[in-house]
Amino acid sequence: MDILRSKTPEMVRKEIYAYFLAYNLLRSLMWEAGNAYGVPPLRLSLQGTRNHFNNFIKDLSKASNTKIPKIYCSLLKIIIHKLVPSRPGRVEPRKVKRRPKAFPYMQEPRKLARKKLMTV
């Protein structure tokens, strides 16, 4: 908890921006891989893309300018092999379900309900 207290709001903001940047980088990789190889980008795995990208960072950072496009294309080819299965009918309504309680709902103001209980 001390770590959270020591961070200034500006540092927290920068950290959130870094997460957004990383997320958008992964999504753009997925989009480019899907479009390049005819796979729907929404069917590609975000975590699979993250793992493959982490494995390729070392190769990309060491590569010369002539080898980077080749390594990048091989990264895109590997990304398309990690598909999320099609799951039709996976739509859930956004509703709050009331849980059954042992007591009835309060239908009158609390003050009035207290008076009734005191007179009984």
Protein Blocks (a to p, Z undefined) as FASTA:
>chain_A
ZZmmmpcfklmmmmmmmmmmmmmmmmmmmmmmmmmnopafklpcfklmmmmmmmmmmmmm
mpcfklmmmmmmmmmmmmmmmccdddehiaccddddddddfbdcdfbdfklmmmmmmmZZ
